[in-house]
Structure formats: C-alpha cells, structure tokens
Amino acid sequence: MNFDQKAIIVTGGGSGLGEATARKIASAGGYPIILDLNEEKGQAVADELNGLFFKTNVVKEEDVQAAINGAVEKFGSIQGVVNCAGLGTSTRVVGRKGVFPLDEFNYIIQVNLVGTFNVIRLAAAAMMTNEPNEHGERGVIVNTASVAAFDGQIGQAAYSASKSGIVGMTLPIARDLASYGIRVMTIAPGIFDTPLMNSAPQAVKEALGKQIPFPSRLGEADEYAHLVTAIFENPMLNGETIRLDGAIRMAPR
C-alpha cells in the first residue's frame, strides 16, 4: 500500500517522528490526519500539508473517535495509522526522593500503551469496511516502541514497561486483524534527534551519537518516516517489531 490519495492518521504528528511521517505522507500524495495535544503545532503542520488536525488525547475514546469520524467525513475512509504519540520519564523505583509514585507509573502506561491500543482498536473498526486493494489490504497500522523495550536503562521502569507492552501486543493484534486485511507493525527507534532531545547540550548529543556503532550519530526523524513508508509498501511485513537503532544496545545508564 502506498500513500497516494490515502488518508493516514498520525498521532503525535505535530512534531518529531510524527511530523516527519506526516510530511512523508504528504510528499507521496497522501493526506495526513494529525492527532496531537499541541494545537498550535499540530494545526500548523496540517495546514501546511493540506491535511486535517484534531486536538486529541489518545487515551480518551471520545477524542479519538471524533478524529476518526472527522477524517472519514472529509476523505471517505482512512487507510492507515502511525502511532507516534507518547512521552518518557526517568524515575528510579526507589531513589533519593523516595519511592516511585504509582500515579506517575500509571500515567506513562496510560499514554504510551493504552493510548496506542485505543487508537488501534478504533481505527481498525473504521478500516475493516474499506475495499481491499490488489493485495487484499484494507489498512496498515504502524506503532512506535523503543529500544528501551529491550534495553531499559536505570530510571526507565515505566517507560520500558509501556514500550514492551507495545512490542508484546503487536503479533496478537496482527493475528486479530489478519482476516480483515489489516497489517500491524512496530518500530523500535534508538536515540533520535527529536524535540525531546533538543534540550540537551550539543556535547551531550555528540556523546550519545558516538555510542551508536554505525552510523555514529543520532537518528534523524526522516529515517523513521522512511521506514514507515517501506512498511506500508511491503505487504509481507506484518506482526513484527523492527529495531531502528544503528546497532546500539543501551548501557545501564
């Protein structure tokens, strides 16, 4: 499946990996549907790319359903989803400030894992009625995990758990949706140069880049978007997680 004339939902599409993906979709003739909490950035990206924007909390069913309904009303259907919305934290289970607050742990799980699943289930319900293409496909779903799902560092208990959950549900969801011709894949990025990384000094960025075997630099958001494109275009990719990390294996800290 290519992007041409396709309406594709991108959560977290107002910046970082999501924005790069939205731009890739638009450059290939598609229509990015931006779901983001940041109204200013999300609307700006959607306006520039001739797409749609919906201010969306991915954990809220009513927000996600309203966005899907709006996209279907505008374009007739949606053919894909790229889940990039998420957040990170660094808190030790027990540290100088005391015990890891349970509310904080639950919040990370809710946004990263439950939010991803919420979008998947509602989008899949919309895509299952699409007319299949020549490969029998009705839709493609790409999720974003992290190498922290496998190499969680000190302080990443909640983040790693949330991303491991995304990896763990990829295959069963792909199996659930196979009969409808909907593929499900996950990308596990390594260290990428995104807005989350912008607050770090340049020296820190360079030091992090040197930890990556090859290429010894931070990943670029467009490289993530390039892999999303490859996943959409290759009908045999299904039910798998792909590490996009330059062969890094994260150290404890």
MITORKOL-675669 format. One record per residue (C-alpha): x, y, z. Coordinates in steps of 0.2 Angstrom, whole numbers, m for minus. Last residue first. Layout:
MITORKOL-675669
{{X Y Z}},
...
***
This chain:
MITORKOL-675669
{{114 22 161}},
{{113 3 161}},
{{120 3 143}},
{{109 3 128}},
{{112 m9 114}},
{{116 1 98}},
{{115 m7 81}},
{{111 9 71}},
{{95 10 80}},
{{79 6 70}},
{{74 m10 78}},
{{59 m18 69}},
{{45 m26 78}},
{{34 m39 69}},
{{16 m44 66}},
{{16 m40 47}},
{{28 m35 33}},
{{23 m46 18}},
{{13 m32 10}},
{{29 m21 8}},
{{24 m3 4}},
{{17 2 20}},
{{32 m5 29}},
{{44 4 17}},
{{35 21 20}},
{{36 19 39}},
{{54 15 37}},
{{57 32 28}},
{{47 41 41}},
{{60 34 54}},
{{74 40 43}},
{{66 57 42}},
{{66 59 60}},
{{85 58 60}},
{{95 45 71}},
{{109 52 82}},
{{126 49 76}},
{{139 35 74}},
{{131 27 59}},
{{136 14 64}},
{{141 8 81}},
{{130 20 91}},
{{138 26 107}},
{{146 41 97}},
{{129 48 95}},
{{126 50 113}},
{{142 59 115}},
{{138 71 101}},
{{121 74 109}},
{{128 78 126}},
{{141 90 118}},
{{126 99 109}},
{{118 102 125}},
{{101 93 128}},
{{85 102 127}},
{{83 97 109}},
{{82 79 113}},
{{63 79 116}},
{{62 89 100}},
{{69 74 91}},
{{87 69 86}},
{{84 50 88}},
{{92 38 100}},
{{85 20 96}},
{{69 18 87}},
{{58 2 90}},
{{46 1 75}},
{{30 m9 76}},
{{19 m17 63}},
{{1 m21 61}},
{{m7 m27 44}},
{{m26 m25 41}},
{{m33 m37 28}},
{{m49 m40 39}},
{{m44 m59 42}},
{{m27 m53 48}},
{{m34 m41 62}},
{{m33 m52 77}},
{{m17 m60 71}},
{{m9 m43 69}},
{{m16 m39 86}},
{{m8 m54 93}},
{{9 m50 85}},
{{10 m32 90}},
{{4 m34 108}},
{{21 m38 115}},
{{30 m24 106}},
{{18 m11 113}},
{{19 m18 130}},
{{37 m18 130}},
{{36 1 126}},
{{25 4 141}},
{{36 m7 153}},
{{51 2 146}},
{{44 19 150}},
{{38 14 167}},
{{55 5 173}},
{{66 18 164}},
{{75 25 179}},
{{91 15 175}},
{{91 9 157}},
{{79 m2 148}},
{{87 m12 134}},
{{73 m22 126}},
{{58 m11 127}},
{{70 3 129}},
{{75 1 111}},
{{58 10 108}},
{{40 7 103}},
{{31 16 90}},
{{16 8 81}},
{{12 6 62}},
{{m5 1 57}},
{{m9 m3 39}},
{{m26 m4 31}},
{{m39 m14 20}},
{{m26 m25 11}},
{{m31 m39 0}},
{{m15 m37 m11}},
{{m24 m29 m25}},
{{m33 m17 m13}},
{{m47 m21 m1}},
{{m62 m10 0}},
{{m63 m2 17}},
{{m75 m9 30}},
{{m61 m15 41}},
{{m53 2 41}},
{{m65 10 53}},
{{m65 m4 66}},
{{m46 m4 64}},
{{m45 15 68}},
{{m55 12 85}},
{{m45 m3 90}},
{{m28 4 85}},
{{m31 22 93}},
{{m36 15 110}},
{{m21 2 109}},
{{m9 17 107}},
{{m17 26 121}},
{{m16 11 132}},
{{2 9 130}},
{{11 26 129}},
{{m2 37 137}},
{{m9 25 150}},
{{7 16 154}},
{{16 33 157}},
{{1 39 168}},
{{1 23 178}},
{{19 25 183}},
{{17 43 188}},
{{2 38 199}},
{{12 24 207}},
{{25 37 213}},
{{42 29 213}},
{{48 28 231}},
{{58 41 239}},
{{66 57 233}},
{{84 50 234}},
{{78 35 225}},
{{67 19 225}},
{{60 13 208}},
{{70 26 199}},
{{62 39 189}},
{{66 44 171}},
{{51 49 161}},
{{46 47 143}},
{{31 53 132}},
{{20 46 118}},
{{11 50 102}},
{{19 42 87}},
{{6 29 82}},
{{5 28 63}},
{{m12 24 56}},
{{m18 19 39}},
{{m31 18 26}},
{{m44 30 32}},
{{m61 32 23}},
{{m72 45 14}},
{{m59 59 14}},
{{m68 73 24}},
{{m82 63 34}},
{{m69 48 36}},
{{m57 61 44}},
{{m70 69 55}},
{{m76 52 61}},
{{m58 46 65}},
{{m55 62 75}},
{{m71 61 84}},
{{m67 43 89}},
{{m50 48 95}},
{{m57 62 106}},
{{m72 51 113}},
{{m61 37 117}},
{{m49 47 128}},
{{m32 40 130}},
{{m26 47 113}},
{{m29 65 120}},
{{m33 73 103}},
{{m34 91 96}},
{{m39 86 78}},
{{m29 92 63}},
{{m33 89 45}},
{{m21 88 29}},
{{m16 100 16}},
{{2 99 21}},
{{5 117 28}},
{{m12 117 36}},
{{m9 100 45}},
{{8 105 51}},
{{2 122 58}},
{{m13 114 66}},
{{m2 102 75}},
{{10 115 81}},
{{m3 127 88}},
{{m15 113 95}},
{{m2 104 105}},
{{m12 89 110}},
{{m9 80 94}},
{{m19 70 81}},
{{m14 75 63}},
{{m23 67 48}},
{{m10 66 34}},
{{m17 66 17}},
{{m7 57 4}},
{{2 62 m12}},
{{19 55 m8}},
{{25 72 m1}},
{{10 72 10}},
{{14 55 18}},
{{32 60 20}},
{{27 76 29}},
{{16 67 41}},
{{30 55 45}},
{{42 69 49}},
{{29 77 60}},
{{26 61 69}},
{{44 57 72}},
{{47 75 80}},
{{32 87 80}},
{{14 90 77}},
{{10 72 71}},
{{9 65 89}},
{{m4 53 82}},
{{m3 51 63}},
{{m19 46 54}},
{{m17 42 36}},
{{m29 47 22}},
{{m24 39 6}},
{{m23 48 m11}},
{{m5 41 m14}},
{{2 34 2}},
{{7 17 m5}},
{{0 0 0}},
***
